[in-house]
């Protein structure tokens, strides 16, 4: 019987490229950034898709799409899916 694959190591969302899918595992950064990301629905457990890489990065969360700057993307720790 095959063992399940090991969990993916978290990476910064800023390292993702167009088309990458990920799940938010944690948010690190200033309280204002953490609060703002939570206000738009980016909390641990949220799944996202990168629509455009770079800065600003465009991401999709469910039916919503929005841009985040490099500082916000660096604050998001995600696991690639």
Secondary structure, DSSP 8 states (H G I E B T S, - for coil): ----------EEGGG--TT-EEEEEEE-S-HHHHHHHHHTT--TT-EEEEEE-SSSEEEEETTEEEEE-HHHHHHEEEEE-
